[in-house]
Amino acid sequence: MVPRQERYSVDIPVDCATRDLFVSNRITNLSRSGLFIECSEPFPLQSEVDLTIRLRDPDITLKAMGRVIWNYDIRNGTSHIIPGNGIKLVAMSAEHRALLEACLERLGRESAAPAVARV
């Protein structure tokens, strides 16, 4: 059994293109192996999707190929069902994979850091 990968809540712009459709949306959670995009009309299961992910810090664009493997998620800590696209990352250049890994590493450090009160 493959261990579950750490997923991070994010708000990252993404362009998604299939053979028949192009949409701009937002990634709401991200892991090493995939991502979830909230949207009102999900793509069909097993659709191949070209992804253009726009990270802000640092300002870089990642390209990847994904496959839709589920269409609904449950908001963390609730039973609220969210329509969207659960996408498994199936192809990405080594350079873009390294940039994604660095982003996830940064997210891991940020989520492990103690909260600091701002006054």
C-alpha positions in Angstrom: 0.0 0.0 0.0 1.3 3.4 -1.0 1.5 5.9 1.9 -0.9 8.9 1.6 1.0 12.0 0.6 0.7 15.2 2.5 -1.8 17.6 0.9 -1.6 21.3 1.4 -4.4 23.8 1.2 -3.5 26.4 -1.4 -5.0 29.0 -3.7 -3.0 28.8 -7.0 -4.1 29.9 -10.4 -4.2 27.1 -13.1 -5.2 26.8 -16.7 -6.6 23.5 -17.7 -7.0 22.3 -21.3 -8.5 19.1 -22.7 -9.0 18.2 -26.3 -12.4 20.0 -26.2 -12.2 22.6 -23.4 -10.0 25.3 -21.9 -10.8 26.8 -18.4 -8.9 28.9 -15.9 -9.5 27.9 -12.3 -7.8 27.7 -8.9 -6.0 24.8 -7.3 -7.3 24.4 -3.7 -5.1 21.5 -2.5 -1.8 20.2 -3.7 0.4 17.2 -3.1 3.4 15.5 -4.8 1.2 13.3 -6.9 -1.8 15.5 -7.7 -4.1 18.4 -7.0 -7.8 19.4 -6.6 -9.5 22.1 -8.6 -12.9 23.3 -7.3 -15.3 24.0 -10.2 -19.0 23.7 -10.8 -18.8 21.5 -13.9 -16.0 18.8 -13.5 -14.3 17.2 -16.4 -15.2 13.6 -17.2 -13.3 10.9 -15.3 -10.1 9.7 -17.0 -9.9 13.0 -19.1 -6.3 14.0 -19.9 -5.6 17.6 -18.9 -2.8 19.9 -19.8 -2.0 22.0 -16.8 -0.3 25.4 -16.6 0.2 26.2 -12.9 1.2 29.7 -11.9 3.1 29.9 -8.6 3.6 33.3 -7.1 6.6 32.8 -4.7 8.8 32.5 -6.6 7.0 33.8 -9.8 7.2 30.7 -12.0 5.0 28.7 -14.3 4.9 24.9 -14.2 3.6 22.7 -17.0 2.2 19.2 -16.4 -0.1 16.6 -17.8 -2.7 15.2 -15.5 -5.6 12.7 -15.5 -8.9 13.3 -13.7 -9.4 10.5 -11.2 -12.2 11.9 -9.1 -14.8 14.6 -9.3 -15.8 15.5 -5.7 -13.9 16.3 -2.5 -15.0 16.8 1.1 -14.0 20.1 2.8 -11.6 19.3 5.6 -13.3 19.0 9.0 -16.9 19.0 7.5 -19.2 16.8 5.5 -19.6 19.4 2.8 -19.1 17.9 -0.7 -17.3 20.1 -3.2 -17.5 19.5 -7.0 -14.3 19.7 -8.9 -11.5 17.7 -10.5 -9.1 15.5 -8.5 -6.2 15.3 -10.9 -3.3 12.9 -10.7 0.0 14.3 -12.1 1.1 11.8 -14.8 3.9 13.8 -16.6 6.1 16.7 -15.8 9.6 17.7 -16.8 12.4 17.0 -14.3 12.9 20.8 -13.9 9.3 21.5 -13.2 9.1 18.5 -10.9 12.0 19.9 -8.9 10.2 23.3 -8.7 7.0 21.6 -7.4 9.0 19.7 -4.8 10.6 23.0 -3.6 7.1 24.6 -3.4 5.8 21.6 -1.3 8.8 21.7 0.9 8.2 25.4 1.6 4.5 24.7 2.3 5.5 22.0 4.7 7.9 24.3 6.6 5.2 27.0 6.8 2.5 24.6 8.1 4.9 23.3 10.8 5.9 26.7 12.0 4.2 28.0 15.1 1.7 30.7 14.7 2.9 34.2 15.5 0.5 36.8 16.8 0.5 40.0 14.8 -0.1 43.3 16.6 
